[in-house]
């Protein structure tokens, strides 16, 4: 079964500044495009059920745009993105949190945004707090938290949403070294349980632990996809098998 499928997906963004609604309507009726940045160009790939797919490439290659499309935070200009099952995204941890609410209140709000019912969140709340290691701080306003504490709470909520697909984008700067190790171990547990993952990271050691295959993105296009080790080797040397065969 295919959990994730990108078919001929392209996505661009306007390079212009903000404008009022009448400006957008004027551009639409006049069919004026203005300057645009193409983040993805004709991207196609599948991620099968229980598979871990790594996405590697330089900054600005289009990796985060790919994950945003998979979470429906934005939609493609061309092509189709298909996702089967519940998705949990470890992207910008802590987004949507409110500083005047307590950690516990933010826990319930964030869990609801991620698709959990209030009754299910109530069942999971103790486990979420225990994993976050926040203790009595869970009853204090979020504005009293350090950045690391906010990230720990957000990570703990996200991994308890019982997803079929987990999207990960360089989020392991959460707390101290011991807590990071605990986060990695939890995600490794997900992999051993057969969860589908789409993972963006510059840490090839982490990708080797969590992924089976990989995609190399460059300037919004797929340069290579295949076995993880083959793609990592090509990326690190800057030579694809096709280029090597032509030398």
VMD Tcl script that draws the C-alpha trace (Angstrom):
set ca {
  {0.00 0.00 0.00}
  {1.22 3.49 -0.86}
  {0.95 5.84 2.12}
  {2.40 8.90 0.33}
  {2.34 9.65 -3.38}
  {3.58 12.73 -5.24}
  {2.65 12.75 -8.94}
  {4.19 15.46 -11.13}
  {4.08 17.99 -8.29}
  {5.23 21.58 -8.84}
  {4.95 24.45 -6.37}
  {5.96 28.10 -6.68}
  {5.69 31.14 -4.43}
  {5.35 34.82 -5.23}
  {8.45 36.93 -4.60}
  {6.35 40.07 -4.24}
  {5.47 41.67 -0.92}
  {2.14 41.50 0.85}
  {-0.87 43.08 -0.78}
  {-4.54 43.61 -0.03}
  {-7.33 41.39 -1.31}
  {-8.12 43.82 -4.13}
  {-4.54 43.47 -5.33}
  {-4.81 39.67 -5.45}
  {-8.14 39.93 -7.31}
  {-6.65 42.40 -9.79}
  {-3.75 40.04 -10.49}
  {-6.12 37.09 -10.87}
  {-8.42 38.82 -13.36}
  {-5.50 40.20 -15.34}
  {-3.71 36.83 -15.15}
  {-0.52 38.57 -14.08}
  {2.01 36.31 -12.41}
  {4.81 38.64 -11.40}
  {8.07 37.21 -10.11}
  {7.79 33.73 -8.64}
  {10.18 31.27 -7.05}
  {9.74 27.65 -8.09}
  {10.29 25.54 -4.98}
  {9.44 22.15 -6.57}
  {9.47 21.10 -10.23}
  {7.67 17.97 -11.48}
  {8.39 15.87 -8.38}
  {7.14 12.26 -8.36}
  {7.76 9.52 -5.79}
  {5.96 6.97 -3.60}
  {6.43 5.95 0.03}
  {5.06 2.52 0.81}
  {3.39 1.44 4.05}
  {6.00 0.86 6.76}
  {8.81 2.46 4.77}
  {11.17 5.21 5.90}
  {12.00 7.75 3.17}
  {14.79 10.29 3.66}
  {14.89 13.61 1.84}
  {18.34 15.15 1.50}
  {19.69 18.23 -0.23}
  {21.20 21.65 0.38}
  {19.30 24.43 2.12}
  {16.68 25.85 -0.23}
  {16.40 22.64 -2.25}
  {12.65 22.34 -1.57}
  {12.65 19.78 1.27}
  {10.45 21.73 3.68}
  {8.05 22.67 0.87}
  {7.64 18.97 0.15}
  {6.70 18.30 3.78}
  {4.33 21.27 3.88}
  {2.53 19.85 0.84}
  {2.28 16.47 2.55}
  {0.64 18.07 5.61}
  {-1.76 20.17 3.49}
  {-0.26 23.40 4.81}
  {-0.14 24.39 1.15}
  {-1.29 22.87 -2.13}
  {0.54 22.15 -5.39}
  {0.25 24.39 -8.44}
  {0.44 21.29 -10.62}
  {0.26 17.58 -9.96}
  {-1.29 15.66 -7.10}
  {-0.33 14.78 -3.51}
  {-2.08 11.74 -2.01}
  {-1.78 10.72 1.65}
  {-3.49 7.67 3.18}
  {-3.98 7.61 6.96}
  {-3.50 9.96 9.92}
  {-0.47 12.24 9.60}
  {1.61 13.70 12.45}
  {4.15 16.36 11.54}
  {7.23 17.26 13.56}
  {7.94 20.48 11.67}
  {7.83 23.86 13.43}
  {7.35 22.60 16.97}
  {5.42 24.95 19.21}
  {3.59 26.78 16.43}
  {0.06 27.57 17.57}
  {0.97 27.64 21.26}
  {-0.16 30.62 23.36}
  {2.04 32.12 26.04}
  {-0.82 33.06 28.38}
  {-2.19 29.50 28.51}
  {-0.68 26.91 30.81}
  {1.30 24.01 29.43}
  {-1.66 21.72 30.12}
  {-4.08 24.01 28.28}
  {-1.69 24.23 25.33}
  {-1.42 20.44 25.39}
  {-5.18 20.08 24.87}
  {-5.33 22.78 22.19}
  {-2.40 21.36 20.24}
  {-3.70 17.80 20.47}
  {-7.05 18.99 19.07}
  {-5.28 20.71 16.16}
  {-3.49 17.42 15.46}
  {-6.79 15.55 15.30}
  {-7.18 13.97 18.74}
  {-10.54 14.04 20.50}
  {-10.76 15.59 23.95}
  {-11.50 12.24 25.56}
  {-8.49 10.59 23.90}
  {-6.26 13.51 24.88}
  {-7.45 13.14 28.47}
  {-6.38 9.48 28.38}
  {-2.95 10.38 26.97}
  {-2.28 13.55 28.99}
  {-0.36 11.89 31.83}
  {1.88 10.02 29.37}
  {2.51 13.22 27.38}
  {3.51 15.14 30.52}
  {5.70 12.29 31.74}
  {7.56 12.09 28.42}
  {8.08 15.88 28.31}
  {9.67 15.81 31.81}
  {8.00 19.14 32.64}
  {6.67 18.09 36.04}
  {4.78 20.84 37.87}
  {5.67 23.32 35.11}
  {2.78 21.84 33.12}
  {0.44 23.97 35.27}
  {2.35 27.23 34.68}
  {1.87 29.73 31.82}
  {3.86 28.93 28.71}
  {5.53 32.36 28.84}
  {7.50 31.09 31.87}
  {8.99 28.23 29.80}
  {12.37 28.18 28.15}
  {12.49 27.52 24.41}
  {13.66 23.98 25.09}
  {10.72 23.31 27.41}
  {8.23 24.50 24.78}
  {9.82 22.22 22.18}
  {9.73 19.27 24.57}
  {6.01 19.75 25.19}
  {5.26 20.14 21.46}
  {7.29 17.05 20.57}
  {5.63 15.01 23.32}
  {2.13 15.93 22.09}
  {2.97 15.18 18.45}
  {4.37 11.69 19.05}
  {1.29 10.68 21.06}
  {-1.20 11.35 18.24}
  {-1.06 7.71 17.03}
  {-0.26 8.54 13.38}
  {0.02 6.25 10.38}
  {2.53 8.62 8.77}
  {5.17 10.68 10.59}
  {6.77 13.70 8.87}
  {10.03 14.95 10.40}
  {11.93 18.14 9.58}
  {15.12 18.74 11.60}
  {13.33 18.91 14.96}
  {15.72 17.17 17.30}
  {17.07 20.30 18.98}
  {14.69 19.54 21.83}
  {16.12 19.86 25.31}
  {19.41 18.45 26.51}
  {21.40 15.56 25.12}
  {19.60 12.95 27.24}
  {16.18 14.16 26.08}
  {17.31 14.17 22.46}
  {18.44 10.56 22.86}
  {15.02 9.69 24.30}
  {13.30 11.34 21.32}
  {15.43 9.41 18.85}
  {14.72 6.16 20.69}
  {10.97 6.83 20.56}
  {11.13 7.43 16.80}
  {13.21 4.29 16.37}
  {10.44 2.47 18.21}
  {7.99 3.82 15.64}
  {10.18 2.46 12.85}
  {10.44 -0.95 14.49}
  {6.64 -0.95 14.75}
  {6.40 -0.35 11.00}
  {5.32 3.30 10.91}
  {5.72 5.14 7.59}
  {8.13 8.10 7.79}
  {9.20 10.95 5.53}
  {12.28 12.45 7.15}
  {14.32 15.57 6.36}
  {17.67 15.84 8.14}
  {21.27 16.85 7.52}
  {22.32 14.07 9.92}
  {23.12 11.10 7.71}
  {23.73 8.96 10.82}
  {20.14 9.57 11.94}
  {18.79 8.88 8.45}
  {20.68 5.58 8.32}
  {18.89 4.50 11.50}
  {15.41 5.50 10.38}
  {15.14 5.20 6.60}
  {15.26 2.58 3.85}
  {15.26 4.77 0.75}
  {16.13 8.39 -0.05}
  {15.43 11.26 -2.40}
  {18.08 13.82 -3.35}
  {16.54 17.20 -4.08}
  {18.39 20.03 -5.78}
  {16.78 23.34 -6.78}
  {13.33 21.80 -6.48}
  {14.01 18.76 -8.67}
  {14.75 15.14 -7.84}
  {18.34 14.41 -8.83}
  {18.23 10.81 -7.64}
  {16.06 8.42 -5.65}
  {16.72 4.85 -4.56}
  {18.48 2.89 -1.81}
  {19.45 5.14 1.10}
  {23.16 4.34 1.03}
  {23.41 4.84 -2.73}
  {21.73 8.25 -2.57}
  {23.77 9.43 0.44}
  {27.02 8.39 -1.28}
  {26.03 10.21 -4.46}
  {25.02 13.33 -2.52}
  {28.21 13.42 -0.44}
  {30.44 12.93 -3.51}
  {28.30 15.06 -5.81}
  {28.27 12.30 -8.43}
  {25.17 10.38 -9.49}
  {25.52 6.90 -11.04}
  {24.50 8.33 -14.42}
  {27.16 11.04 -14.26}
  {29.78 8.50 -13.18}
  {28.95 6.23 -16.12}
  {29.46 9.12 -18.56}
  {32.96 9.95 -17.34}
}
mol new
graphics top color blue
foreach p $ca { graphics top sphere $p radius 0.5 }
foreach p [lrange $ca 0 end-1] q [lrange $ca 1 end] { graphics top cylinder $p $q radius 0.2 }
display resetview
